[in-house]
Each structure stands twice: as C-alpha cells, then as structure tokens.
Amino acid sequence: MKKQLNTTLVYVLSILGLLCCCVSGLGLLLSGPAYLIARNKVKGYEQNPDDYEGNINAMNSAKTVALIIVIINALYLIYTLYLLLTVGFDEIYSKWDEIMSEINKNS
C-alpha cells in the first residue's frame, strides 16, 4: 500500500500558525510541526519514491510555506521577548489597558 503525499494537514497547520503569530509568536507550536511533517514526507519520498503517491512538488510548496511561517513566528517571538526584557510586563499591560479603554470609549 502506497503512502499519500497529502498536503492538507501541512497547509492547515501552517495557516493556523500564521493566524496565531500575533499571540506572541505562539503559532510556532503549529507551524513547527507542519514543517517537520512536510520535511519528513519529502525525505521519505526522496529515499523511496515508489512507496509514495501524490505530487512531490505540492509537498515541496507546502514545506516552503510552513518554513516561511515558522520564520515569521520565530521573529515575532523574539520581538515579544525583547519587549518583555527591555520594557517590562507592567508597561506593556498599562499600554494595553490604555488602548482597551480608548476602544471602549469610542464604541
């Protein structure tokens, strides 16, 4: 029985990881496994192409998308850690509270 090169899971995890990158780069928890799954499928295909059916070009594209989203999440995580270390949590929270009160005032 041949293994499928199904890119759906990789794309779903990658897109969810992109949506979660605004939450301090936590999309890394979704896009990281997406990249690992795609990389393992591509490696398996390269070692035994007869054991797989599906489009390897589509899996390579999914792997590239996942890698780009991993990089975006890693950069946002580094930025968040930098803010926490330089500004501090209290300053970030007071700015957040100020923005939320302004939103509530306008609505």
N, C-alpha and C positions, 0 to 999 in steps of 0.2 A: 504494500500500500504506500502510495507516494504522499509526502508531506506537502501541505499547501503553503504557498508564499502569500498569505493574506495580510494586506497592509492596513486593514480597517482598524485593528487594535492599536497599531502604532500611531495612526493618524488621530484617533480618538484621544489617546493619552497625551499626545503632543498638543492638540488644541486645548484640552482641559488644562494642561500645564501652562500654556500661554495665557489663558484666562486667569489662572491663579498667580501669575508672576507679580501682579500688583499687590499681593498679600505678602510682602517682604521676601519675595523670591521663593515662596514655598511650592511653586509649580515645579521646582526641581524634583520634588518627590514623585511627580507624574511623568515629566518629560525624560528624566533619567532612565527609568525602566523602559520607556518607549524606545530610547536609543539603544539600550542593551539588547532588547528583543530583536530590533532590526539588524543590529550588528551580528548577533548570533545566527540569524536566518541567512544573512549574506555569506557569512563564513561557512555555514553548513552547505549552502549551495555551491560555493567555490570548491569545497572538498569533494562533494558527491552530487554533481548536477543531475544525475539520473534519478536520485531519490526525491527530487522536488518537482512540483509542477506549479506553474504560475509565472508571472512576469518579474524577472530579476530587476529590470530597470525601474519598475514601480516600487520595489522594495528599496532600491538604492535611493530613490527620490524621498521615500518615507524616512529613511535613515538620515538624509541630509536635513529634512525639515525638523526632525527630532533633535539633531545636533544644534541647529540654529536656535531652537527654543531652549535647549539646555544652556547655551551660552548667554542668552538673554536673561534667563532666570539666575544664573550664577552672577552676572553683573549686577542685577538688582539686589541680590542677597548681599553682595559685597558693599553696595551703596548703603543698604539698610544698616549693616554692621558698622560702617563708617559713621553714619549719622548717630547711632547709639553711643559709639565710643567718643565722639567729639562733642556732640550737643547734649546728650543725655536724655533719658526717658522722660523726665519731668518736663523739659522744654518741648519735646515732641508732643506730649499729651496736652499741654496747655495750648499749643498751636492748633491741635486737633479740636479741642473744646471750643476755641475761638471760632474756628471755621464752622463747626456744627451749630453754634448759637447764631451765627450770621445766616446760615441756611434756614434755620427755624424762624428767624425774624422776617426773612423775605418771603416765606411761604404762607 
